[in-house]
Amino acid sequence: MQRTYIKDLKDFIGETISISGWVDVRRDQGKMIFLDFRDMTGKVQGVILPNYTDTIEVGKTLRNEFAVKINGKVNKRPERNIKEGVLNGDIELEIQEIEVLASSAPLPFDISLSGYNLELTTELDNRALVLRQPKVQAIFKIEETVIDSFRDFMKQNNFFEFQAPSMVPATAEGGAEVFQIDYFGKKAYLSQSPQLYKQIVMSAFERCFSVNKVFRAEPSSTTRHLTEIVSLDAEMAFIDSWLDVRDLAENTVKHILKQVEVRNAEHLKLLEVELPVMIEKTPTLSLREVQQKIFDKFDRDVRGEKDTNAQDEREICEIIKEETGSDFVFIYGYPTRKKPFYIYPNPDEPEYNEGMDLICRGVEWLSGGRRINNYDQLQKHVELWNMDPSKVKMFLEAFKYGVPPEGGFAFGAERITMQLLGLKNIREACMFPRDMNRIDERLTDEGY
């Protein structure tokens, strides 16, 4: 008999079908056994009646997570037993035959919805099992939508997708927080960002994007940092100003929010999540304006600081939420020397650049801005940033041959998922997190 997926059982009322899946719950009631089954499409309740004596005996051997094949009849539930708003809440499977496909060892802890309350360290130590938990699956279904909707929006706007390399001869952002590797006796690095490559690709294809793994050797064990993340990057040519990049970033995030709202309604409900609010036009403030607002509101003087810290980001989001209702704010105009060499300096105030960050609910979501497109200016910045020109030779070469004004942005899929869902730790939004203390297995005895 051909397999039927659980989500489609409503179309087979009165018919005998076959499903395959896992035992989710077993309940013995008198001479009957009730079982909840799940597959990748949903859940359904089944019952083994006393007259199916052989099947009853098999049912008595079942535990949670047994993989089984079930033959049975799809029946309507009595009116009093209907569960409104639940998939298959109005039907029940009369189980006639059970074939055990794989047995399960006793579970080390309860992963049912009602019993799931694990410390994060325990959850990650038992990742292979915990991935079966509905709330955990909901997180990654939403993250899937974040990545898919980014890709969809890019393609809708004529962006070309490419894959950047993960091993590079030099770093895009400078600094020491990179993983150095032995590359056949030579020094190479794991990529911090596809930035230089996406600018090269942009110079040929005009608009491009990538979904890439990137690596940050930050010696940090905070709730916001990982050593390996999924970076969503976009770059485009022929811009008039950095505001074109801001507008594209804003529209991208709006599209992602809308797709999550539509495609993941059941997951958002399960996680009891309210999505952040993005108003028609996201407030945009310079770093100096942000610092002045913080001073005016909280009497805390960070004016003159070169960047925002976590407290600044929380406080400016609180201010903007009160003033406009927006959970988002763009911040631009950072000191030029505090950002990567390729960021475009403001022609009127060269000590400040035309880079930007998008902050949501106190956490940075996205960074971007206008890039330098002039070859001579790039060469000068490479020298000022004490970089080896030979290590970025291919990047510089692209700009010798007519690159128009351009810019782009990037954001991490895990951080956005964390912020969308109000998770306390970014590791909850990473299926297999890497950090200072873990590569699948714990490297130290430290928890989270």
JOJO-V168986 format. One record per pair of residues at least 6 apart in sequence whose ideal C-beta (glycine too) atoms are under 8 Angstrom apart, sorted by sequence separation. I is the first residue (numbers start at 1). J is the second residue. D is the distance in Angstrom with one decimal. If there is no record, write none. Layout:
I|J|D / I|J|D
//
This chain:
27|33|7.3 / 28|34|7.8 / 37|43|6.7 / 50|56|6.7 / 62|68|7.2 / 83|89|3.3 / 109|115|7.7 / 110|116|6.8 / 130|136|5.6 / 131|137|6.9 / 155|161|7.3 / 181|187|7.9 / 182|188|7.9 / 202|208|5.2 / 239|245|6.4 / 294|300|5.9 / 295|301|5.4 / 302|308|7.9 / 320|326|5.6 / 321|327|6.2 / 345|351|7.6 / 346|352|5.0 / 358|364|7.2 / 359|365|6.8 / 372|378|5.2 / 383|389|7.8 / 417|423|7.5 / 423|429|5.7 / 427|433|4.2 / 437|443|5.4 / 26|33|6.7 / 27|34|4.3 / 36|43|5.8 / 37|44|5.7 / 48|55|5.2 / 82|89|5.9 / 83|90|7.5 / 123|130|5.0 / 154|161|7.1 / 171|178|5.1 / 180|187|6.0 / 181|188|5.2 / 201|208|4.4 / 218|225|5.5 / 261|268|7.4 / 268|275|7.1 / 295|302|7.3 / 302|309|7.8 / 305|312|7.8 / 336|343|6.9 / 345|352|7.2 / 346|353|6.4 / 357|364|5.2 / 358|365|4.7 / 382|389|5.4 / 389|396|6.6 / 418|425|7.6 / 426|433|7.6 / 436|443|7.5 / 437|444|4.7 / 4|12|6.4 / 9|17|6.9 / 26|34|7.4 / 27|35|7.6 / 36|44|7.3 / 37|45|8.0 / 48|56|5.4 / 82|90|4.8 / 118|126|7.9 / 180|188|7.5 / 181|189|6.7 / 236|244|7.7 / 260|268|7.4 / 285|293|7.3 / 294|302|5.9 / 295|303|6.0 / 308|316|7.4 / 320|328|7.8 / 345|353|5.2 / 346|354|5.6 / 357|365|7.9 / 358|366|4.0 / 418|426|4.8 / 421|429|7.3 / 427|435|7.2 / 432|440|6.4 / 436|444|7.9 / 25|34|7.9 / 26|35|5.4 / 36|45|5.4 / 37|46|6.1 / 109|118|6.8 / 131|140|7.9 / 180|189|5.7 / 181|190|6.4 / 216|225|7.3 / 218|227|7.0 / 236|245|7.5 / 320|329|4.5 / 336|345|4.8 / 344|353|6.2 / 345|354|7.3 / 357|366|6.8 / 358|367|7.8 / 372|381|6.5 / 437|446|5.1 / 9|19|7.4 / 25|35|7.0 / 26|36|8.0 / 35|45|7.3 / 36|46|7.6 / 151|161|7.1 / 179|189|6.4 / 198|208|5.7 / 216|226|7.5 / 217|227|6.4 / 302|312|5.9 / 317|327|6.9 / 343|353|4.5 / 344|354|4.6 / 357|367|5.2 / 379|389|7.0 / 382|392|6.5 / 418|428|6.9 / 24|35|7.9 / 25|36|4.1 / 34|45|6.5 / 35|46|4.9 / 48|59|4.7 / 81|92|7.8 / 178|189|4.7 / 179|190|4.1 / 198|209|7.6 / 216|227|5.8 / 291|302|5.1 / 292|303|6.5 / 300|311|8.0 / 343|354|7.0 / 344|355|7.8 / 356|367|7.2 / 415|426|6.1 / 418|429|4.4 / 23|35|6.0 / 24|36|4.1 / 34|46|7.3 / 35|47|7.5 / 77|89|7.6 / 118|130|7.2 / 178|190|6.8 / 198|210|6.0 / 215|227|6.2 / 216|228|8.0 / 236|248|6.9 / 291|303|4.5 / 317|329|6.3 / 343|355|4.6 / 355|367|7.0 / 356|368|5.9 / 414|426|5.4 / 417|429|4.0 / 4|17|4.4 / 6|19|5.9 / 23|36|7.5 / 24|37|6.2 / 34|47|5.2 / 35|48|7.2 / 77|90|5.5 / 109|122|7.6 / 123|136|7.7 / 197|210|7.9 / 215|228|5.5 / 216|229|7.3 / 291|304|7.5 / 316|329|6.0 / 333|346|7.0 / 355|368|7.1 / 356|369|4.9 / 4|18|6.3 / 5|19|7.5 / 23|37|6.4 / 24|38|4.7 / 33|47|7.1 / 76|90|6.5 / 77|91|6.1 / 167|181|6.8 / 178|192|5.8 / 214|228|7.5 / 234|248|7.0 / 261|275|6.0 / 291|305|6.7 / 336|350|6.5 / 337|351|7.9 / 339|353|5.6 / 355|369|3.6 / 382|396|7.2 / 415|429|7.5 / 1|16|7.8 / 3|18|5.7 / 4|19|5.7 / 6|21|6.6 / 22|37|6.8 / 32|47|5.8 / 33|48|4.5 / 76|91|6.0 / 77|92|5.1 / 177|192|7.7 / 213|228|6.1 / 214|229|6.0 / 260|275|6.7 / 288|303|7.2 / 300|315|7.6 / 316|331|7.4 / 336|351|5.8 / 354|369|5.1 / 355|370|7.7 / 414|429|4.5 / 1|17|7.2 / 2|18|6.9 / 3|19|6.7 / 21|37|4.6 / 22|38|5.6 / 32|48|6.4 / 75|91|6.6 / 76|92|7.8 / 167|183|6.7 / 194|210|5.1 / 213|229|7.3 / 214|230|8.0 / 333|349|8.0 / 335|351|6.3 / 336|352|6.2 / 339|355|5.3 / 353|369|6.9 / 354|370|4.3 / 413|429|8.0 / 414|430|4.9 / 1|18|4.1 / 3|20|5.5 / 21|38|5.3 / 22|39|7.5 / 32|49|6.1 / 74|91|5.7 / 75|92|5.4 / 109|126|7.7 / 116|133|5.5 / 213|230|6.2 / 214|231|4.5 / 298|315|5.8 / 335|352|6.2 / 336|353|4.5 / 379|396|6.6 / 19|37|6.5 / 21|39|3.7 / 32|50|6.4 / 74|92|7.9 / 75|93|7.5 / 108|126|6.7 / 111|129|6.6 / 171|189|5.8 / 194|212|4.9 / 212|230|7.3 / 213|231|7.5 / 234|252|7.3 / 257|275|5.8 / 290|308|6.8 / 294|312|6.1 / 297|315|7.0 / 334|352|6.8 / 335|353|7.4 / 378|396|6.1 / 20|39|6.5 / 24|43|6.1 / 31|50|4.2 / 74|93|6.1 / 75|94|5.4 / 111|130|6.5 / 116|135|6.4 / 169|188|6.0 / 170|189|7.2 / 172|191|7.4 / 173|192|5.3 / 211|230|6.6 / 212|231|5.3 / 257|276|7.4 / 333|352|4.8 / 334|353|5.8 / 19|39|6.7 / 73|93|7.3 / 74|94|7.8 / 113|133|7.8 / 168|188|6.7 / 169|189|7.5 / 171|191|8.0 / 172|192|5.8 / 173|193|6.0 / 194|214|7.0 / 211|231|7.7 / 287|307|7.7 / 333|353|7.2 / 72|93|4.6 / 73|94|4.4 / 108|129|7.4 / 111|132|6.3 / 113|134|5.7 / 167|188|5.3 / 168|189|5.4 / 171|192|5.4 / 172|193|4.5 / 191|212|7.6 / 193|214|5.5 / 210|231|7.7 / 211|232|5.8 / 212|233|6.7 / 257|278|6.1 / 287|308|7.1 / 291|312|7.5 / 294|315|5.2 / 333|354|7.6 / 334|355|5.5 / 375|396|6.9 / 378|399|5.6 / 427|448|6.4 / 72|94|5.2 / 107|129|7.2 / 111|133|4.6 / 113|135|7.0 / 167|189|7.3 / 168|190|7.7 / 172|194|7.8 / 173|195|7.2 / 192|214|5.9 / 210|232|7.9 / 211|233|7.9 / 290|312|7.0 / 294|316|6.3 / 297|319|5.4 / 332|354|6.9 / 333|355|8.0 / 33|56|6.5 / 70|93|6.9 / 72|95|4.5 / 73|96|6.8 / 167|190|6.6 / 168|191|4.8 / 172|195|4.0 / 191|214|5.6 / 192|215|6.6 / 209|232|7.5 / 210|233|5.0 / 293|316|6.4 / 308|331|6.7 / 332|355|6.7 / 425|448|5.8 / 35|59|6.9 / 46|70|6.5 / 71|95|7.8 / 72|96|4.9 / 166|190|6.1 / 167|191|7.0 / 172|196|4.9 / 191|215|6.4 / 192|216|6.0 / 209|233|6.1 / 254|278|5.6 / 332|356|4.1 / 375|399|4.3 / 19|44|7.4 / 31|56|7.7 / 70|95|5.8 / 71|96|5.3 / 72|97|7.4 / 166|191|5.2 / 190|215|3.9 / 209|234|4.4 / 253|278|6.4 / 294|319|7.4 / 331|356|6.6 / 332|357|7.8 / 344|369|6.8 / 374|399|7.3 / 375|400|5.1 / 33|59|4.2 / 46|72|6.2 / 71|97|4.1 / 165|191|6.6 / 208|234|7.5 / 209|235|7.3 / 290|316|5.0 / 293|319|5.4 / 330|356|5.4 / 331|357|5.1 / 343|369|5.9 / 344|370|4.0 / 373|399|6.5 / 33|60|7.1 / 35|62|6.9 / 70|97|7.2 / 164|191|6.8 / 190|217|8.0 / 207|234|7.8 / 208|235|5.5 / 307|334|6.4 / 330|357|7.2 / 343|370|7.6 / 344|371|5.8 / 345|372|7.9 / 70|98|5.9 / 168|196|7.8 / 207|235|7.3 / 208|236|7.9 / 250|278|7.5 / 306|334|7.3 / 307|335|7.9 / 330|358|5.6 / 331|359|6.2 / 343|371|6.7 / 344|372|5.2 / 375|403|7.9 / 69|98|7.5 / 70|99|7.9 / 207|236|4.6 / 306|335|4.9 / 329|358|7.6 / 330|359|7.7 / 342|371|5.0 / 343|372|7.2 / 344|373|7.9 / 68|98|5.7 / 69|99|4.2 / 164|194|3.3 / 206|236|7.0 / 207|237|7.0 / 328|358|6.2 / 329|359|5.3 / 342|372|5.5 / 373|403|4.6 / 6|37|6.9 / 37|68|7.3 / 68|99|6.5 / 206|237|4.7 / 285|316|7.5 / 307|338|6.1 / 328|359|7.0 / 341|372|8.0 / 373|404|6.4 / 6|38|7.0 / 28|60|7.9 / 68|100|5.7 / 69|101|5.8 / 165|197|6.8 / 206|238|7.0 / 250|282|5.3 / 306|338|4.7 / 328|360|4.9 / 373|405|5.5 / 6|39|5.0 / 8|41|7.5 / 26|59|7.6 / 37|70|6.5 / 67|100|7.6 / 68|101|5.9 / 164|197|4.2 / 202|235|4.2 / 327|360|5.5 / 373|406|5.5 / 5|39|6.2 / 7|41|3.8 / 66|100|6.1 / 67|101|4.3 / 164|198|6.5 / 201|235|7.3 / 202|236|6.7 / 203|237|7.4 / 327|361|5.4 / 5|40|7.7 / 6|41|5.2 / 7|42|4.5 / 9|44|5.8 / 67|102|4.1 / 162|197|7.8 / 198|233|5.4 / 202|237|5.6 / 370|405|7.0 / 371|406|5.5 / 5|41|4.5 / 6|42|4.5 / 26|62|5.6 / 59|95|7.5 / 62|98|7.5 / 66|102|7.0 / 162|198|7.5 / 179|215|5.4 / 198|234|7.8 / 199|235|6.0 / 342|378|6.9 / 370|406|7.4 / 371|407|5.4 / 5|42|7.9 / 6|43|6.5 / 26|63|6.9 / 66|103|5.7 / 67|104|7.7 / 178|215|7.5 / 194|231|6.7 / 198|235|4.4 / 283|320|5.3 / 328|365|7.8 / 332|369|7.1 / 341|378|7.5 / 370|407|4.1 / 371|408|7.0 / 6|44|5.0 / 26|64|6.9 / 62|100|7.5 / 66|104|5.2 / 178|216|7.9 / 179|217|4.8 / 193|231|6.5 / 195|233|7.3 / 246|284|6.6 / 369|407|5.8 / 23|62|5.2 / 25|64|6.9 / 59|98|6.4 / 61|100|7.3 / 65|104|3.7 / 162|201|5.2 / 177|216|6.0 / 178|217|5.5 / 194|233|5.4 / 290|329|7.9 / 342|381|7.2 / 368|407|6.6 / 23|63|6.8 / 24|64|6.8 / 55|95|6.1 / 58|98|4.5 / 63|103|7.8 / 64|104|6.8 / 177|217|4.8 / 193|233|7.5 / 283|323|7.7 / 341|381|4.2 / 368|408|5.6 / 369|409|7.5 / 23|64|5.7 / 55|96|6.5 / 63|104|5.8 / 160|201|7.3 / 176|217|8.0 / 177|218|5.0 / 283|324|5.6 / 290|331|5.5 / 341|382|6.0 / 368|409|2.6 / 22|64|8.0 / 23|65|6.5 / 55|97|6.1 / 58|100|6.9 / 65|107|6.6 / 177|219|7.6 / 317|359|5.9 / 367|409|6.5 / 368|410|6.5 / 22|65|5.6 / 23|66|4.5 / 44|87|7.9 / 45|88|7.2 / 52|95|7.0 / 55|98|5.6 / 63|106|6.8 / 64|107|6.0 / 162|205|7.8 / 283|326|5.8 / 316|359|6.7 / 317|360|7.1 / 341|384|7.3 / 366|409|5.4 / 367|410|6.2 / 22|66|6.9 / 43|87|6.6 / 44|88|4.4 / 52|96|6.1 / 63|107|8.0 / 282|326|6.0 / 285|329|6.4 / 287|331|5.8 / 317|361|5.7 / 318|362|7.8 / 341|385|4.2 / 366|410|7.0 / 367|411|7.4 / 22|67|5.7 / 23|68|6.2 / 42|87|4.6 / 43|88|6.8 / 47|92|6.2 / 49|94|6.8 / 160|205|4.3 / 279|324|6.2 / 283|328|7.6 / 284|329|7.5 / 285|330|7.2 / 286|331|7.3 / 287|332|7.2 / 288|333|6.8 / 317|362|4.8 / 340|385|7.9 / 366|411|3.9 / 21|67|7.4 / 22|68|7.4 / 42|88|6.6 / 46|92|6.8 / 47|93|7.3 / 160|206|7.9 / 162|208|5.7 / 164|210|5.3 / 166|212|7.5 / 279|325|6.0 / 282|328|4.8 / 283|329|4.9 / 284|330|4.2 / 285|331|5.9 / 286|332|5.8 / 287|333|5.1 / 313|359|5.1 / 341|387|6.5 / 365|411|5.5 / 20|67|7.6 / 21|68|7.0 / 44|91|7.1 / 45|92|5.4 / 46|93|3.7 / 47|94|6.4 / 48|95|4.7 / 160|207|6.3 / 161|208|7.3 / 162|209|7.9 / 163|210|6.2 / 166|213|6.2 / 279|326|4.6 / 282|329|6.7 / 283|330|7.0 / 284|331|8.0 / 285|332|7.7 / 286|333|4.0 / 287|334|5.6 / 337|384|7.8 / 20|68|7.2 / 44|92|7.7 / 45|93|7.0 / 46|94|7.3 / 47|95|6.4 / 64|112|7.8 / 159|207|4.4 / 160|208|4.7 / 161|209|5.8 / 162|210|5.6 / 164|212|5.1 / 166|214|7.8 / 179|227|7.8 / 277|325|6.1 / 278|326|6.6 / 282|330|5.7 / 284|332|6.7 / 314|362|3.7 / 20|69|4.8 / 21|70|7.8 / 44|93|5.6 / 46|95|4.5 / 158|207|5.6 / 159|208|5.9 / 160|209|7.4 / 161|210|6.7 / 163|212|6.7 / 166|215|7.4 / 277|326|6.2 / 278|327|6.9 / 279|328|8.0 / 308|357|7.7 / 313|362|5.0 / 19|69|7.5 / 20|70|7.4 / 48|98|7.8 / 157|207|7.2 / 159|209|4.6 / 161|211|7.7 / 277|327|4.8 / 278|328|5.3 / 313|363|6.5 / 365|415|6.7 / 18|69|6.6 / 19|70|5.1 / 276|327|3.7 / 277|328|7.9 / 308|359|7.8 / 313|364|6.6 / 364|415|7.7 / 365|416|5.7 / 18|70|6.8 / 276|328|6.8 / 310|362|7.3 / 363|415|6.8 / 18|71|5.1 / 19|72|7.8 / 354|407|7.9 / 356|409|7.9 / 358|411|7.7 / 17|71|7.5 / 365|419|6.5 / 16|71|6.8 / 17|72|6.9 / 154|209|4.3 / 363|418|7.7 / 16|72|6.8 / 17|73|7.8 / 37|93|7.6 / 363|419|5.3 / 16|73|5.0 / 17|74|6.1 / 15|73|7.0 / 16|74|7.9 / 151|209|7.5 / 361|419|5.9 / 14|73|7.4 / 15|74|5.9 / 150|209|7.7 / 360|419|5.5 / 14|74|6.7 / 35|95|7.0 / 151|211|6.5 / 13|74|5.2 / 14|75|7.5 / 150|211|7.3 / 361|422|8.0 / 12|74|4.8 / 13|75|7.2 / 13|76|5.9 / 344|407|7.5 / 147|211|6.2 / 9|74|5.3 / 287|352|7.9 / 65|132|7.2 / 164|233|7.9 / 1|71|6.5 / 284|356|7.9 / 19|93|7.4 / 159|234|6.3 / 253|328|7.4 / 282|358|7.6 / 159|236|7.3 / 10|88|6.8 / 13|91|6.4 / 9|88|5.9 / 7|87|6.7 / 10|90|7.7 / 16|96|7.3 / 154|234|6.1 / 250|330|7.7 / 6|87|7.9 / 10|91|6.2 / 20|101|7.2 / 23|104|8.0 / 6|88|6.9 / 9|91|6.0 / 150|232|4.8 / 147|230|6.9 / 9|93|7.2 / 246|330|5.8 / 276|360|5.5 / 147|232|6.9 / 276|361|5.9 / 246|332|7.6 / 25|112|6.9 / 24|112|7.6 / 242|332|7.0 / 157|248|7.5 / 153|251|7.5 / 154|252|7.7 / 153|252|5.3 / 150|252|6.5 / 153|255|4.4 / 242|344|7.1 / 152|255|7.5 / 153|256|7.4 / 253|358|7.0 / 149|255|5.8 / 150|256|6.2 / 149|256|4.7 / 152|259|7.5 / 249|356|7.8 / 250|358|7.7 / 249|358|6.2 / 22|132|7.5 / 146|256|5.7 / 149|259|3.8 / 246|356|5.8 / 145|256|7.7 / 148|259|7.6 / 149|260|7.3 / 245|356|7.3 / 242|354|4.0 / 253|365|7.2 / 241|354|7.5 / 242|355|7.7 / 253|366|7.2 / 145|259|5.5 / 146|260|6.8 / 149|263|8.0 / 242|356|6.6 / 145|260|5.1 / 249|366|5.7 / 142|260|5.8 / 145|263|5.1 / 145|264|5.5 / 249|368|5.9 / 142|264|4.9 / 246|368|7.8 / 141|264|6.1 / 245|368|5.3 / 245|369|6.0 / 142|267|5.5 / 245|370|6.4 / 138|264|7.6 / 141|267|5.2 / 142|268|7.4 / 242|369|5.0 / 138|266|8.0 / 139|267|7.9 / 242|370|3.9 / 138|267|3.8 / 241|370|6.8 / 239|370|6.8 / 138|270|5.1 / 139|271|7.3 / 138|271|5.4 / 135|270|6.2 / 134|270|6.4 / 135|271|6.2 / 235|371|7.9 / 224|363|6.9 / 199|342|7.1 / 276|419|7.2 / 276|420|7.0 / 195|340|7.4 / 275|420|6.4 / 196|342|7.7 / 195|342|7.1 / 273|420|7.1 / 273|421|5.2 / 273|422|6.3 / 271|421|5.9 / 252|409|8.0 / 249|409|4.7 / 256|416|7.5 / 260|420|6.6 / 248|409|7.4 / 245|407|3.9 / 244|407|6.9 / 245|408|6.4 / 257|420|8.0 / 241|405|8.0 / 245|409|6.0 / 240|405|7.3 / 242|407|5.9 / 174|340|6.5 / 237|403|7.1 / 238|404|5.0 / 239|405|5.2 / 173|340|4.8 / 174|341|7.1 / 237|404|4.9 / 238|405|6.8 / 239|406|6.1 / 172|340|6.7 / 237|405|7.4 / 238|406|7.4 / 239|407|5.3 / 237|406|4.4 / 172|342|7.9 / 236|406|6.4 / 235|406|6.6 / 236|407|6.8 / 199|371|6.4 / 235|407|7.3 / 236|408|6.3 / 235|408|3.4 / 234|408|5.2 / 233|408|6.8 / 234|409|5.9 / 233|409|7.5 / 234|410|7.4 / 233|410|4.3 / 232|410|6.6 / 231|410|5.5 / 232|411|5.5 / 231|411|7.5 / 232|412|7.5 / 231|412|6.0 / 232|413|6.0 / 230|412|6.7 / 231|413|7.7 / 229|412|4.6 / 230|413|4.1 / 229|413|7.2 / 230|414|6.6 / 229|414|5.4 / 229|415|7.5 / 226|414|6.5 / 224|415|7.1 / 200|394|6.7 / 204|398|7.8 / 224|418|7.9 / 200|395|6.0 / 203|398|4.3 / 196|392|6.5 / 199|395|6.7 / 203|399|7.1 / 200|398|4.7 / 203|401|7.6 / 196|395|4.4 / 199|398|6.9 / 203|403|4.8 / 226|426|5.9 / 202|403|7.9 / 223|424|6.4 / 225|426|7.0 / 226|427|7.1 / 229|430|7.6 / 223|425|4.5 / 224|426|5.6 / 223|426|6.2 / 202|406|5.9 / 223|427|7.9 / 226|430|6.0 / 228|433|7.9 / 202|408|7.3 / 228|434|4.2 / 199|406|7.3 / 226|433|5.7 / 227|434|4.7 / 226|434|6.1 / 227|435|5.6 / 199|408|7.7 / 226|435|5.6 / 227|436|7.1 / 198|408|6.6 / 225|435|7.1 / 174|385|6.0 / 174|387|6.9 / 221|435|6.4 / 195|410|7.3 / 221|436|5.4 / 220|436|7.1 / 221|437|6.3 / 170|387|7.2 / 193|410|6.7 / 219|436|6.5 / 170|388|6.9 / 170|391|3.3 / 169|391|5.2 / 170|392|5.5 / 221|446|7.1 / 223|448|7.5 / 221|448|7.9 / 147|413|5.5 / 146|413|5.6 / 143|413|6.0 / 146|416|5.7 / 143|414|7.4 / 146|417|5.8 / 143|417|4.3 / 146|420|7.4 / 142|417|6.2 / 139|417|6.7 / 142|420|6.7 / 142|421|6.6 / 139|421|6.4 / 139|423|7.4 / 143|429|6.3 / 139|428|6.5 / 139|429|6.2 / 140|431|6.0 / 131|431|7.3 / 124|427|6.5 / 127|431|7.6 / 120|425|5.8 / 123|428|8.0 / 127|432|6.7 / 120|427|6.3 / 120|428|6.8 / 124|433|6.7 / 127|440|7.6 / 124|438|6.6 / 125|442|6.8 / 121|442|7.6 / 124|448|7.8 / 121|447|4.0 / 120|447|7.4 / 121|448|5.6 / 119|447|6.9 / 120|448|4.5 / 119|448|8.0
//
